[in-house]
Amino acid sequence: MDGTQLRTCLADGGVIANTACLGTQLTAINAYLANHPEIEALNGIGLWAKVGWQCEGGGNLDDALGKARQVLGLMVGPVEQQGTVPPSCSEAPRPAGARWCQ
């Protein structure tokens, strides 16, 4: 789900620069999923590759997937308690209630 904390975290982590586009994409995806309860799961790397493609100029599939791996790499740090993340990421990618996956 979109939120200021998540956008700030991803920007501070250096993985998403166009946070306005990120917010628009996540809001649209969330609305679509809310209107289609038959969809039980969403592929995390697919979601972030779409964001990379739409918002970060991922001109091809490899670039978009690379951006997705960067986002997921940043987000998994607090979950696995490895590495450091920007202070703005202390709450955004919490494992409790997280709606993303690898």
N, CA, C and O atoms as CSV, one atom per row, in Angstrom:
chain,resi,resn,atom,element,x,y,z
A,1,MET,N,N,0.844,-1.165,0.000
A,1,MET,CA,C,0.000,0.000,0.000
A,1,MET,C,C,0.896,1.237,0.000
A,1,MET,O,O,1.955,1.237,0.628
A,2,ASP,N,N,0.486,2.266,-0.686
A,2,ASP,CA,C,1.269,3.489,-0.750
A,2,ASP,C,C,1.230,4.213,0.588
A,2,ASP,O,O,0.250,4.146,1.330
A,3,GLY,N,N,2.299,4.890,0.864
A,3,GLY,CA,C,2.373,5.713,2.062
A,3,GLY,C,C,3.622,6.570,2.022
A,3,GLY,O,O,4.607,6.228,1.369
A,4,THR,N,N,3.570,7.677,2.722
A,4,THR,CA,C,4.694,8.602,2.727
A,4,THR,C,C,5.950,7.940,3.269
A,4,THR,O,O,7.038,8.154,2.734
A,5,GLN,N,N,5.820,7.137,4.325
A,5,GLN,CA,C,6.991,6.477,4.902
A,5,GLN,C,C,7.668,5.561,3.890
A,5,GLN,O,O,8.893,5.560,3.773
A,6,LEU,N,N,6.884,4.791,3.168
A,6,LEU,CA,C,7.463,3.874,2.187
A,6,LEU,C,C,8.153,4.653,1.074
A,6,LEU,O,O,9.266,4.307,0.677
A,7,ARG,N,N,7.514,5.691,0.571
A,7,ARG,CA,C,8.120,6.493,-0.500
A,7,ARG,C,C,9.420,7.133,-0.032
A,7,ARG,O,O,10.415,7.133,-0.757
A,8,THR,N,N,9.409,7.678,1.177
A,8,THR,CA,C,10.617,8.299,1.715
A,8,THR,C,C,11.723,7.269,1.899
A,8,THR,O,O,12.879,7.529,1.565
A,9,CYS,N,N,11.378,6.122,2.419
A,9,CYS,CA,C,12.343,5.046,2.618
A,9,CYS,C,C,12.999,4.649,1.302
A,9,CYS,O,O,14.223,4.543,1.227
A,10,LEU,N,N,12.199,4.429,0.270
A,10,LEU,CA,C,12.748,3.985,-1.015
A,10,LEU,C,C,13.572,5.080,-1.679
A,10,LEU,O,O,14.547,4.790,-2.371
A,11,ALA,N,N,13.187,6.334,-1.475
A,11,ALA,CA,C,13.975,7.446,-2.019
A,11,ALA,C,C,15.290,7.571,-1.259
A,11,ALA,O,O,16.351,7.693,-1.872
A,12,ASP,N,N,15.230,7.540,0.080
A,12,ASP,CA,C,16.439,7.652,0.895
A,12,ASP,C,C,17.376,6.472,0.673
A,12,ASP,O,O,18.595,6.605,0.786
A,13,GLY,N,N,16.802,5.325,0.358
A,13,GLY,CA,C,17.604,4.133,0.083
A,13,GLY,C,C,18.222,4.140,-1.304
A,13,GLY,O,O,19.003,3.252,-1.647
A,14,GLY,N,N,17.874,5.137,-2.098
A,14,GLY,CA,C,18.460,5.276,-3.426
A,14,GLY,C,C,17.919,4.324,-4.469
A,14,GLY,O,O,18.563,4.094,-5.493
A,15,VAL,N,N,16.740,3.763,-4.221
A,15,VAL,CA,C,16.208,2.800,-5.190
A,15,VAL,C,C,15.057,3.340,-6.024
A,15,VAL,O,O,14.822,2.846,-7.127
A,16,ILE,N,N,14.333,4.338,-5.533
A,16,ILE,CA,C,13.256,4.966,-6.295
A,16,ILE,C,C,13.430,6.475,-6.206
A,16,ILE,O,O,13.443,7.035,-5.109
A,17,ALA,N,N,13.561,7.130,-7.338
A,17,ALA,CA,C,13.718,8.589,-7.355
A,17,ALA,C,C,12.374,9.286,-7.560
A,17,ALA,O,O,12.112,10.319,-6.944
A,18,ASN,N,N,11.528,8.730,-8.418
A,18,ASN,CA,C,10.258,9.364,-8.759
A,18,ASN,C,C,9.171,8.877,-7.804
A,18,ASN,O,O,8.381,7.992,-8.133
A,19,THR,N,N,9.150,9.480,-6.609
A,19,THR,CA,C,8.217,9.005,-5.586
A,19,THR,C,C,6.769,9.348,-5.897
A,19,THR,O,O,5.863,8.646,-5.448
A,20,ALA,N,N,6.530,10.412,-6.657
A,20,ALA,CA,C,5.147,10.738,-7.035
A,20,ALA,C,C,4.582,9.634,-7.929
A,20,ALA,O,O,3.448,9.191,-7.741
A,21,CYS,N,N,5.372,9.199,-8.890
A,21,CYS,CA,C,4.944,8.109,-9.770
A,21,CYS,C,C,4.759,6.822,-8.966
A,21,CYS,O,O,3.799,6.083,-9.187
A,22,LEU,N,N,5.668,6.556,-8.041
A,22,LEU,CA,C,5.558,5.373,-7.184
A,22,LEU,C,C,4.219,5.382,-6.455
A,22,LEU,O,O,3.517,4.371,-6.428
A,23,GLY,N,N,3.863,6.525,-5.861
A,23,GLY,CA,C,2.598,6.630,-5.146
A,23,GLY,C,C,1.408,6.359,-6.042
A,23,GLY,O,O,0.476,5.655,-5.653
A,24,THR,N,N,1.438,6.921,-7.248
A,24,THR,CA,C,0.348,6.713,-8.207
A,24,THR,C,C,0.232,5.238,-8.577
A,24,THR,O,O,-0.871,4.691,-8.615
A,25,GLN,N,N,1.362,4.595,-8.849
A,25,GLN,CA,C,1.348,3.183,-9.238
A,25,GLN,C,C,0.822,2.296,-8.113
A,25,GLN,O,O,-0.029,1.436,-8.342
A,26,LEU,N,N,1.327,2.505,-6.898
A,26,LEU,CA,C,0.892,1.662,-5.779
A,26,LEU,C,C,-0.580,1.872,-5.449
A,26,LEU,O,O,-1.284,0.917,-5.119
A,27,THR,N,N,-1.048,3.108,-5.536
A,27,THR,CA,C,-2.466,3.389,-5.297
A,27,THR,C,C,-3.338,2.694,-6.336
A,27,THR,O,O,-4.374,2.122,-5.999
A,28,ALA,N,N,-2.919,2.741,-7.599
A,28,ALA,CA,C,-3.682,2.090,-8.672
A,28,ALA,C,C,-3.694,0.573,-8.503
A,28,ALA,O,O,-4.733,-0.064,-8.681
A,29,ILE,N,N,-2.555,-0.002,-8.163
A,29,ILE,CA,C,-2.481,-1.454,-7.969
A,29,ILE,C,C,-3.344,-1.862,-6.785
A,29,ILE,O,O,-4.069,-2.854,-6.860
A,30,ASN,N,N,-3.274,-1.110,-5.695
A,30,ASN,CA,C,-4.076,-1.415,-4.517
A,30,ASN,C,C,-5.567,-1.342,-4.831
A,30,ASN,O,O,-6.337,-2.199,-4.397
A,31,ALA,N,N,-5.976,-0.325,-5.581
A,31,ALA,CA,C,-7.388,-0.191,-5.958
A,31,ALA,C,C,-7.831,-1.356,-6.835
A,31,ALA,O,O,-8.932,-1.882,-6.671
A,32,TYR,N,N,-6.974,-1.753,-7.760
A,32,TYR,CA,C,-7.304,-2.879,-8.635
A,32,TYR,C,C,-7.492,-4.156,-7.802
A,32,TYR,O,O,-8.454,-4.900,-7.993
A,33,LEU,N,N,-6.568,-4.389,-6.889
A,33,LEU,CA,C,-6.666,-5.591,-6.054
A,33,LEU,C,C,-7.906,-5.549,-5.162
A,33,LEU,O,O,-8.539,-6.580,-4.935
A,34,ALA,N,N,-8.251,-4.382,-4.664
A,34,ALA,CA,C,-9.445,-4.251,-3.825
A,34,ALA,C,C,-10.717,-4.564,-4.615
A,34,ALA,O,O,-11.691,-5.070,-4.057
A,35,ASN,N,N,-10.705,-4.263,-5.905
A,35,ASN,CA,C,-11.864,-4.526,-6.752
A,35,ASN,C,C,-11.878,-5.932,-7.336
A,35,ASN,O,O,-12.844,-6.332,-7.986
A,36,HIS,N,N,-10.800,-6.681,-7.102
A,36,HIS,CA,C,-10.711,-8.049,-7.620
A,36,HIS,C,C,-10.292,-8.998,-6.499
A,36,HIS,O,O,-9.153,-9.464,-6.477
A,37,PRO,N,N,-11.200,-9.286,-5.571
A,37,PRO,CA,C,-10.849,-10.138,-4.435
A,37,PRO,C,C,-10.483,-11.565,-4.838
A,37,PRO,O,O,-9.951,-12.321,-4.024
A,38,GLU,N,N,-10.761,-11.936,-6.078
A,38,GLU,CA,C,-10.387,-13.274,-6.526
A,38,GLU,C,C,-8.869,-13.417,-6.695
A,38,GLU,O,O,-8.355,-14.531,-6.789
A,39,ILE,N,N,-8.163,-12.298,-6.733
A,39,ILE,CA,C,-6.699,-12.339,-6.809
A,39,ILE,C,C,-6.177,-12.533,-5.393
A,39,ILE,O,O,-6.313,-11.653,-4.543
A,40,GLU,N,N,-5.584,-13.686,-5.150
A,40,GLU,CA,C,-5.158,-14.032,-3.799
A,40,GLU,C,C,-3.712,-13.683,-3.510
A,40,GLU,O,O,-3.323,-13.590,-2.346
A,41,ALA,N,N,-2.910,-13.487,-4.541
A,41,ALA,CA,C,-1.495,-13.192,-4.325
A,41,ALA,C,C,-0.998,-12.279,-5.437
A,41,ALA,O,O,-1.552,-12.238,-6.535
A,42,LEU,N,N,0.047,-11.561,-5.119
A,42,LEU,CA,C,0.661,-10.660,-6.088
A,42,LEU,C,C,2.158,-10.904,-6.042
A,42,LEU,O,O,2.755,-10.935,-4.966
A,43,ASN,N,N,2.759,-11.076,-7.197
A,43,ASN,CA,C,4.185,-11.330,-7.294
A,43,ASN,C,C,4.959,-10.057,-6.964
A,43,ASN,O,O,4.815,-9.044,-7.648
A,44,GLY,N,N,5.782,-10.111,-5.915
A,44,GLY,CA,C,6.530,-8.946,-5.466
A,44,GLY,C,C,7.489,-8.413,-6.505
A,44,GLY,O,O,7.527,-7.207,-6.748
A,45,ILE,N,N,8.261,-9.281,-7.121
A,45,ILE,CA,C,9.229,-8.791,-8.106
A,45,ILE,C,C,8.500,-8.234,-9.327
A,45,ILE,O,O,8.988,-7.306,-9.971
A,46,GLY,N,N,7.338,-8.796,-9.644
A,46,GLY,CA,C,6.539,-8.270,-10.754
A,46,GLY,C,C,6.007,-6.876,-10.455
A,46,GLY,O,O,6.025,-5.996,-11.316
A,47,LEU,N,N,5.532,-6.680,-9.226
A,47,LEU,CA,C,5.028,-5.362,-8.832
A,47,LEU,C,C,6.141,-4.328,-8.917
A,47,LEU,O,O,5.951,-3.269,-9.514
A,48,TRP,N,N,7.291,-4.614,-8.334
A,48,TRP,CA,C,8.377,-3.630,-8.323
A,48,TRP,C,C,9.006,-3.459,-9.700
A,48,TRP,O,O,9.527,-2.385,-10.003
A,49,ALA,N,N,8.970,-4.481,-10.535
A,49,ALA,CA,C,9.439,-4.325,-11.920
A,49,ALA,C,C,8.514,-3.378,-12.676
A,49,ALA,O,O,8.977,-2.569,-13.480
A,50,LYS,N,N,7.208,-3.472,-12.424
A,50,LYS,CA,C,6.256,-2.543,-13.054
A,50,LYS,C,C,6.550,-1.113,-12.624
A,50,LYS,O,O,6.541,-0.201,-13.449
A,51,VAL,N,N,6.811,-0.915,-11.337
A,51,VAL,CA,C,7.148,0.413,-10.843
A,51,VAL,C,C,8.452,0.892,-11.488
A,51,VAL,O,O,8.552,2.047,-11.904
A,52,GLY,N,N,9.438,0.014,-11.569
A,52,GLY,CA,C,10.702,0.369,-12.208
A,52,GLY,C,C,10.513,0.758,-13.659
A,52,GLY,O,O,11.122,1.712,-14.143
A,53,TRP,N,N,9.673,0.022,-14.342
A,53,TRP,CA,C,9.389,0.291,-15.759
A,53,TRP,C,C,8.671,1.624,-15.920
A,53,TRP,O,O,9.054,2.452,-16.746
A,54,GLN,N,N,7.624,1.820,-15.123
A,54,GLN,CA,C,6.774,3.001,-15.260
A,54,GLN,C,C,7.418,4.269,-14.694
A,54,GLN,O,O,7.246,5.351,-15.254
A,55,CYS,N,N,8.152,4.145,-13.594
A,55,CYS,CA,C,8.591,5.327,-12.853
A,55,CYS,C,C,10.082,5.625,-12.935
A,55,CYS,O,O,10.500,6.762,-12.718
A,56,GLU,N,N,10.871,4.629,-13.242
A,56,GLU,CA,C,12.313,4.819,-13.180
A,56,GLU,C,C,12.983,4.651,-14.533
A,56,GLU,O,O,14.203,4.499,-14.607
A,57,GLY,N,N,12.209,4.675,-15.589
A,57,GLY,CA,C,12.789,4.606,-16.929
A,57,GLY,C,C,13.397,3.268,-17.280
A,57,GLY,O,O,14.338,3.194,-18.070
A,58,GLY,N,N,12.861,2.205,-16.692
A,58,GLY,CA,C,13.331,0.861,-17.030
A,58,GLY,C,C,12.951,0.558,-18.470
A,58,GLY,O,O,11.855,0.064,-18.733
A,59,GLY,N,N,13.846,0.850,-19.402
A,59,GLY,CA,C,13.531,0.756,-20.823
A,59,GLY,C,C,13.389,-0.649,-21.357
A,59,GLY,O,O,12.928,-0.848,-22.481
A,60,ASN,N,N,13.784,-1.627,-20.560
A,60,ASN,CA,C,13.626,-3.007,-20.991
A,60,ASN,C,C,13.388,-3.880,-19.763
A,60,ASN,O,O,13.492,-3.417,-18.627
A,61,LEU,N,N,13.074,-5.124,-20.005
A,61,LEU,CA,C,12.727,-6.030,-18.912
A,61,LEU,C,C,13.879,-6.209,-17.939
A,61,LEU,O,O,13.661,-6.237,-16.728
A,62,ASP,N,N,15.097,-6.329,-18.442
A,62,ASP,CA,C,16.245,-6.507,-17.549
A,62,ASP,C,C,16.422,-5.313,-16.617
A,62,ASP,O,O,16.692,-5.491,-15.429
A,63,ASP,N,N,16.272,-4.094,-17.145
A,63,ASP,CA,C,16.387,-2.894,-16.306
A,63,ASP,C,C,15.289,-2.854,-15.246
A,63,ASP,O,O,15.545,-2.531,-14.086
A,64,ALA,N,N,14.074,-3.183,-15.652
A,64,ALA,CA,C,12.944,-3.169,-14.720
A,64,ALA,C,C,13.130,-4.221,-13.621
A,64,ALA,O,O,12.848,-3.953,-12.453
A,65,LEU,N,N,13.598,-5.398,-13.986
A,65,LEU,CA,C,13.849,-6.443,-12.994
A,65,LEU,C,C,15.002,-6.055,-12.070
A,65,LEU,O,O,14.976,-6.360,-10.878
A,66,GLY,N,N,16.002,-5.389,-12.617
A,66,GLY,CA,C,17.107,-4.910,-11.792
A,66,GLY,C,C,16.633,-3.917,-10.744
A,66,GLY,O,O,17.069,-3.965,-9.594
A,67,LYS,N,N,15.746,-3.021,-11.136
A,67,LYS,CA,C,15.173,-2.059,-10.189
A,67,LYS,C,C,14.361,-2.796,-9.132
A,67,LYS,O,O,14.426,-2.454,-7.951
A,68,ALA,N,N,13.604,-3.796,-9.541
A,68,ALA,CA,C,12.809,-4.576,-8.587
A,68,ALA,C,C,13.717,-5.261,-7.568
A,68,ALA,O,O,13.401,-5.295,-6.379
A,69,ARG,N,N,14.823,-5.795,-8.020
A,69,ARG,CA,C,15.757,-6.458,-7.098
A,69,ARG,C,C,16.370,-5.459,-6.116
A,69,ARG,O,O,16.609,-5.795,-4.956
A,70,GLN,N,N,16.623,-4.235,-6.576
A,70,GLN,CA,C,17.141,-3.205,-5.675
A,70,GLN,C,C,16.134,-2.883,-4.580
A,70,GLN,O,O,16.487,-2.800,-3.404
A,71,VAL,N,N,14.880,-2.702,-4.975
A,71,VAL,CA,C,13.832,-2.382,-3.996
A,71,VAL,C,C,13.702,-3.511,-2.984
A,71,VAL,O,O,13.711,-3.270,-1.776
A,72,LEU,N,N,13.581,-4.736,-3.468
A,72,LEU,CA,C,13.405,-5.869,-2.566
A,72,LEU,C,C,14.639,-6.082,-1.701
A,72,LEU,O,O,14.522,-6.484,-0.543
A,73,GLY,N,N,15.825,-5.816,-2.252
A,73,GLY,CA,C,17.051,-5.922,-1.470
A,73,GLY,C,C,17.057,-4.949,-0.301
A,73,GLY,O,O,17.476,-5.304,0.800
A,74,LEU,N,N,16.597,-3.729,-0.533
A,74,LEU,CA,C,16.508,-2.746,0.545
A,74,LEU,C,C,15.461,-3.162,1.573
A,74,LEU,O,O,15.687,-3.040,2.777
A,75,MET,N,N,14.330,-3.648,1.105
A,75,MET,CA,C,13.228,-3.975,2.001
A,75,MET,C,C,13.496,-5.212,2.848
A,75,MET,O,O,12.968,-5.322,3.955
A,76,VAL,N,N,14.289,-6.127,2.363
A,76,VAL,CA,C,14.519,-7.360,3.106
A,76,VAL,C,C,15.515,-7.148,4.252
A,76,VAL,O,O,15.562,-7.955,5.181
A,77,GLY,N,N,16.308,-6.075,4.196
A,77,GLY,CA,C,17.293,-5.815,5.247
A,77,GLY,C,C,16.713,-5.822,6.647
A,77,GLY,O,O,17.194,-6.574,7.494
A,78,PRO,N,N,15.688,-5.004,6.930
A,78,PRO,CA,C,15.117,-5.010,8.281
A,78,PRO,C,C,14.463,-6.335,8.658
A,78,PRO,O,O,14.439,-6.703,9.833
A,79,VAL,N,N,13.943,-7.041,7.688
A,79,VAL,CA,C,13.278,-8.319,7.968
A,79,VAL,C,C,14.301,-9.355,8.405
A,79,VAL,O,O,14.082,-10.093,9.367
A,80,GLU,N,N,15.425,-9.405,7.689
A,80,GLU,CA,C,16.471,-10.375,8.017
A,80,GLU,C,C,17.455,-9.824,9.033
A,80,GLU,O,O,18.375,-10.525,9.454
A,81,GLN,N,N,17.269,-8.579,9.427
A,81,GLN,CA,C,18.131,-7.894,10.382
A,81,GLN,C,C,19.589,-7.965,9.942
A,81,GLN,O,O,20.479,-8.268,10.736
A,82,GLN,N,N,19.815,-7.679,8.659
A,82,GLN,CA,C,21.156,-7.657,8.096
A,82,GLN,C,C,21.375,-6.324,7.414
A,82,GLN,O,O,20.461,-5.772,6.802
A,83,GLY,N,N,22.585,-5.811,7.521
A,83,GLY,CA,C,22.911,-4.570,6.851
A,83,GLY,C,C,22.241,-3.387,7.520
A,83,GLY,O,O,21.554,-3.527,8.532
A,84,THR,N,N,22.452,-2.238,6.944
A,84,THR,CA,C,21.847,-1.030,7.480
A,84,THR,C,C,20.914,-0.432,6.442
A,84,THR,O,O,21.118,-0.585,5.238
A,85,VAL,N,N,19.917,0.233,6.915
A,85,VAL,CA,C,18.969,0.927,6.049
A,85,VAL,C,C,18.880,2.366,6.524
A,85,VAL,O,O,19.213,2.655,7.674
A,86,PRO,N,N,18.437,3.275,5.663
A,86,PRO,CA,C,18.267,4.662,6.097
A,86,PRO,C,C,17.296,4.742,7.279
A,86,PRO,O,O,16.386,3.919,7.385
A,87,PRO,N,N,17.479,5.718,8.163
A,87,PRO,CA,C,16.570,5.861,9.312
A,87,PRO,C,C,15.093,5.944,8.895
A,87,PRO,O,O,14.215,5.519,9.645
A,88,SER,N,N,14.820,6.488,7.705
A,88,SER,CA,C,13.432,6.596,7.254
A,88,SER,C,C,12.810,5.240,6.966
A,88,SER,O,O,11.600,5.136,6.767
A,89,CYS,N,N,13.631,4.208,6.945
A,89,CYS,CA,C,13.117,2.862,6.656
A,89,CYS,C,C,12.832,2.063,7.923
A,89,CYS,O,O,12.520,0.875,7.843
A,90,SER,N,N,12.932,2.685,9.074
A,90,SER,CA,C,12.766,1.934,10.312
A,90,SER,C,C,11.376,1.337,10.473
A,90,SER,O,O,11.230,0.292,11.106
A,91,GLU,N,N,10.354,1.975,9.918
A,91,GLU,CA,C,8.987,1.481,10.067
A,91,GLU,C,C,8.365,1.021,8.751
A,91,GLU,O,O,7.487,0.158,8.765
A,92,ALA,N,N,8.789,1.564,7.630
A,92,ALA,CA,C,8.108,1.315,6.359
A,92,ALA,C,C,8.048,-0.154,5.961
A,92,ALA,O,O,6.955,-0.644,5.677
A,93,PRO,N,N,9.160,-0.885,5.925
A,93,PRO,CA,C,9.068,-2.276,5.462
A,93,PRO,C,C,8.995,-3.301,6.581
A,93,PRO,O,O,9.586,-4.376,6.472
A,94,ARG,N,N,8.281,-2.987,7.656
A,94,ARG,CA,C,8.173,-3.921,8.776
A,94,ARG,C,C,7.640,-5.260,8.313
A,94,ARG,O,O,6.772,-5.312,7.441
A,95,PRO,N,N,8.154,-6.366,8.891
A,95,PRO,CA,C,7.651,-7.684,8.513
A,95,PRO,C,C,6.211,-7.930,8.950
A,95,PRO,O,O,5.493,-8.668,8.276
A,96,ALA,N,N,5.767,-7.338,10.054
A,96,ALA,CA,C,4.397,-7.545,10.524
A,96,ALA,C,C,3.441,-6.804,9.598
A,96,ALA,O,O,3.488,-5.579,9.488
A,97,GLY,N,N,2.599,-7.539,8.954
A,97,GLY,CA,C,1.617,-6.937,8.070
A,97,GLY,C,C,2.164,-6.556,6.705
A,97,GLY,O,O,1.466,-5.924,5.911
A,98,ALA,N,N,3.410,-6.936,6.423
A,98,ALA,CA,C,3.995,-6.606,5.135
A,98,ALA,C,C,3.192,-7.270,4.014
A,98,ALA,O,O,2.780,-8.424,4.125
A,99,ARG,N,N,2.979,-6.512,2.928
A,99,ARG,CA,C,2.184,-7.027,1.826
A,99,ARG,C,C,3.040,-7.207,0.583
A,99,ARG,O,O,2.532,-7.124,-0.535
A,100,TRP,N,N,4.308,-7.448,0.760
A,100,TRP,CA,C,5.200,-7.643,-0.364
A,100,TRP,C,C,5.912,-8.976,-0.165
A,100,TRP,O,O,5.948,-9.513,0.943
A,101,CYS,N,N,6.454,-9.481,-1.204
A,101,CYS,CA,C,7.180,-10.757,-1.087
A,101,CYS,C,C,8.251,-10.815,-2.156
A,101,CYS,O,O,8.253,-10.024,-3.100
A,102,GLN,N,N,9.163,-11.767,-1.996
A,102,GLN,CA,C,10.202,-11.988,-2.991
A,102,GLN,C,C,9.826,-13.161,-3.852
A,102,GLN,O,O,10.570,-13.522,-4.763
